[in-house]
Amino acid sequence: PSSAYRFGKQVSVAVAKAREQVAALIGADPKEVFFSSCGTESDNTALWTALQTTGKKHIVTTSVEHSAIIKQGAYLETQGCRVTWLGVDGKGRLDLKQLEDAIHDDTAIVSVMTANNETGVIFPIKEIAEISRRKGVLFHTDAVQTPGKIVLDVRKTGVDFLSLSGHKLHAPKGVGILYVKRRTKHLPFVIGGGQERGKRGGTENVASIVGLGQAAQLSLEHLKEEQGRVRGLRDKLEKGIVSSIANVTINGDTESRLPNTTNISFNGVESEALLLKLDQYNICVSAGSACTTGALEPSHVLTAMGLSADAAHSAIRFSLSRYNSDRDIEKTLEVLPTIVNQLRASAPVKSEVAA
Ligand code: PLP
């Protein structure tokens, strides 16, 4: 797309269209949208550029962020930065007074996800943006889990940076965006050619960018369906599980939650074993966060919410989309009670599920 010859021009027109489609999804100006390789790169870039452009060395974030923020924050701590890791209550909610008190003169940026990837809990982004603005610090939100599920409007919420990733809205994997509010200072994290108006070096992943643009448009078109029909499916699944299986706990604030997600602890069941059993029926779920599957540590999100290691190890995340049907829910409710009973019978209950 950077080449002046005809093929380059055709491609740059396609990238420009994708930029407009993504901008429409989040209520931004296309000039505020920068393509990246993934949500992780966008998250890393937001923290890094805020430190560079402000010359400050303090970050305020939460202990329930995705590892793209947690591990970047932990790395920055080894490089002389200070990070305040805000805790959450038993339902996964933040204390905004605590957040406000954590902002100091040396704070470069506040970074709080729009919704949690394991529980679906939605954070009050508009209020946090307002606090950050009042305190004169930048605000980034990782909105990777949210497109097509809730309305995103960067103007109304007033964020300075926002990250998205292609695969969460059915676009190809390996593409993302960083929204940067106009007139916000912004340096390239990936340094190289002058692509993305000098803000992100490296030849653009054009096919995936075009796919992301189309997915963004479809996401907007299907938003109502996801908020209504998909929420109905999720609620039916949840109610069915609670009424047919004893000793289950729904994790997270059910009052403020993405419409497609439910995180449930099945007391006395090892979540990895449950995941594998369900997989045999073509029912694909996550144990903890999909991105950390394979790690033996209990979910850092559920642990931060105060769940015991056993309760966290027995948690499964179901996340639905517009590609799920009523039949999927019925099938899951048909097989799940038997699987849970079998697993409980083979592995005696070790402990209670934490509140
Ligand atoms: N942030 C959240 C909330 C996520 O769920 C994910 C991953 O799925 C990411 C960031 C990382 O995105 P990516 O896998 O595109 O790097």
Residues whose N, C-alpha, C, O or C-beta is under 5 A from the ligand:
A	BS01	PLP	C38 G39 T40 E41 H66 A68 A115 N117 D142 V144 Q145 S165
